[in-house]
Amino acid sequence: MSRAYRTVAEPATAAFVVQGSEFIGHVRPVDSVPAAEAFVDTVQTEYDDATHNVPAYRVRADGDGDFLREYSSDEGEPSGSAGKPALNVLTQQELENCAVVVTRYYGGTNLGVGGLVRAYSRAVKEATENAGVVKERPHERVAITVDYDDSGTVRSILESVGYEFDADYEARVTFDVRVPTTEGDAFRDRLRSATSDRAELE
């Protein structure tokens, strides 16, 4: 998956009341299906007293560019009234690597399928607006291990290209670097050249 994609910038929530029922939309960026499912589980546990916790997500599974995993569930609401509308908002906004859960506390008045569709859609729309949308490029992790003599060279390369990294100084120096997937090969070549092939790359 080398192309850029749209996702939410940060976790966010949005809450409102419709005819006595409280709706809370929760959204967060995720980078895998297990991460999406863990987020859904976390919200369902935190709001286990709610009438419904409706999940939906769209994830580029395992970094594979061709396989987009989409999932939603009505969680006890009438068929097609909750999960699908929540997922549709993500689809319409072309959001990927994004998970949502809409929590509902029933307020005593039935909203009907149309009312539920509107409420669940609104909860996702408002939560994603609060989170903000960003364009992300797929990244990979590159681990670089070098002797201290080469660590300054590696660090200056990392700072010049502006990649995020962590450095661990032990017997040798290990850099854990987040590299845009499309630039990974050129980055490795540059490191090998700069360290005369002394850098160990994973």
C-alpha positions in Angstrom: 0.0 0.0 0.0 2.0 2.9 -1.2 -0.7 5.5 -1.8 -1.8 8.2 0.7 -5.1 7.7 2.4 -7.5 9.7 4.6 -7.9 9.0 8.3 -8.8 10.8 11.5 -6.1 12.9 13.1 -6.7 11.8 16.7 -9.3 10.1 19.0 -12.4 12.1 19.6 -16.0 11.9 20.7 -19.3 13.7 20.1 -22.5 13.5 22.1 -26.1 14.7 21.7 -29.7 13.7 22.7 -32.5 12.8 20.4 -36.0 12.5 22.0 -34.5 11.4 25.3 -31.9 8.9 23.9 -28.3 9.9 24.4 -25.9 9.1 21.5 -22.1 9.3 22.0 -19.9 8.8 18.9 -16.3 7.6 19.6 -13.7 7.6 16.8 -10.0 6.8 16.7 -7.3 6.1 14.1 -6.1 2.5 14.0 -3.4 0.7 12.1 -4.7 -2.9 12.0 -7.9 -5.0 12.4 -6.8 -6.2 15.9 -6.3 -2.6 16.9 -9.8 -1.7 15.6 -11.3 -4.6 17.5 -9.4 -3.7 20.7 -10.8 -0.2 20.5 -14.4 -1.5 20.0 -13.9 -3.8 23.1 -12.5 -1.0 25.2 -15.6 1.2 24.5 -18.0 -1.6 25.0 -16.4 -2.4 28.4 -16.3 1.3 29.4 -20.0 1.8 28.5 -21.3 -1.7 29.4 -24.4 -0.1 31.0 -25.4 1.4 27.6 -28.4 0.1 25.7 -26.3 -0.4 22.5 -22.6 0.0 21.5 -22.6 0.0 17.7 -19.2 -0.6 16.0 -17.9 0.1 12.5 -14.4 0.2 11.0 -12.5 0.4 7.7 -8.9 -0.9 7.8 -6.4 -1.6 5.1 -5.7 -5.1 6.5 -2.0 -5.8 7.5 -0.7 -3.0 5.2 -1.9 -4.9 2.1 -2.8 -2.3 -0.4 -5.6 -4.2 -2.1 -7.6 -5.5 0.8 -9.8 -3.2 2.7 -11.6 -4.8 5.6 -15.0 -3.2 6.4 -17.0 -4.3 9.4 -20.2 -3.1 11.1 -22.8 -4.5 13.5 -26.3 -3.3 14.5 -25.7 -4.6 18.0 -29.4 -5.3 18.7 -30.8 -2.3 16.9 -33.2 -3.0 13.9 -31.4 -4.4 10.9 -29.7 -1.8 8.8 -30.5 1.1 11.2 -27.2 1.5 13.1 -24.0 -0.3 11.9 -24.4 0.3 8.2 -25.2 4.0 8.5 -22.1 4.4 10.8 -20.0 2.5 8.2 -21.5 4.5 5.4 -20.2 7.8 6.9 -16.6 6.4 6.9 -17.1 5.2 3.3 -18.5 8.6 2.1 -15.7 10.5 3.7 -13.2 7.9 2.3 -11.7 7.3 5.7 -9.4 4.3 6.2 -7.6 2.9 9.2 -10.4 4.3 11.3 -12.7 2.7 13.9 -15.9 4.1 15.4 -18.3 3.0 18.1 -21.6 4.8 18.7 -23.0 4.4 22.3 -26.7 4.8 22.8 -28.6 5.1 26.1 -32.3 4.5 25.3 -34.5 7.4 26.4 -38.0 5.7 26.3 -39.1 6.9 22.8 -38.7 4.7 19.8 -37.0 6.7 17.0 -38.0 4.4 14.1 -35.5 3.1 11.5 -35.2 6.5 9.8 -34.6 8.3 13.1 -32.0 5.7 14.1 -30.2 6.0 10.7 -30.0 9.8 11.1 -28.8 9.6 14.7 -26.1 7.0 14.2 -24.9 8.8 11.0 -24.8 12.1 12.9 -22.8 10.6 15.8 -20.1 9.4 13.4 -20.1 12.6 11.4 -19.7 14.8 14.4 -17.1 12.6 16.0 -14.9 12.6 12.8 -15.3 16.3 12.5 -14.1 16.7 16.1 -11.2 14.4 15.4 -10.1 16.2 12.2 -9.2 14.4 8.9 -5.6 14.0 7.8 -3.8 12.5 4.8 -1.5 9.7 5.9 1.1 7.9 3.9 1.7 4.2 4.8 4.8 3.7 6.9 7.1 0.9 7.7 9.4 0.3 10.7 13.1 0.1 10.0 15.5 -0.9 12.7 19.1 0.3 12.3 21.9 -1.0 14.5 25.4 0.6 14.3 28.5 1.0 16.3 28.9 4.4 18.1 31.3 5.6 15.4 28.5 5.5 12.8 25.7 6.7 15.1 26.3 10.4 14.4 26.1 9.8 10.6 22.9 7.9 10.9 21.3 10.4 13.2 22.2 13.3 10.9 20.6 11.5 8.0 17.4 10.9 10.0 17.3 14.5 11.1 17.8 15.7 7.5 14.9 13.7 6.1 12.7 14.4 9.1 11.6 10.8 9.9 10.3 10.0 13.4 12.7 7.8 15.3 13.7 6.5 18.7 17.4 5.8 19.6 18.6 3.2 22.1 22.2 3.6 23.2 23.5 0.4 24.7 26.6 -1.6 23.7 25.7 -0.5 20.2 23.2 2.1 19.0 19.8 1.0 17.6 17.5 3.4 15.8 13.8 2.5 15.4 12.6 4.6 12.4 9.2 5.2 10.9 9.8 5.5 7.1 7.2 6.1 4.4 6.8 2.8 2.5 7.5 4.4 -0.8 10.9 5.7 0.4 12.1 2.6 2.3 14.4 1.1 -0.4 16.1 4.4 -1.2 16.5 5.1 2.6 18.2 1.8 3.1 20.5 2.3 0.2 21.5 5.7 1.5 22.3 4.3 5.0 24.4 1.4 3.5 26.3 3.9 1.4 26.9 6.4 4.3 28.1 3.7 6.7 30.1 1.7 4.0 27.6 -1.2 4.6 28.3 -1.4 8.4 24.7 -0.6 9.4 22.6 -3.6 10.2 19.1 -3.1 8.9 15.9 -4.9 9.8 
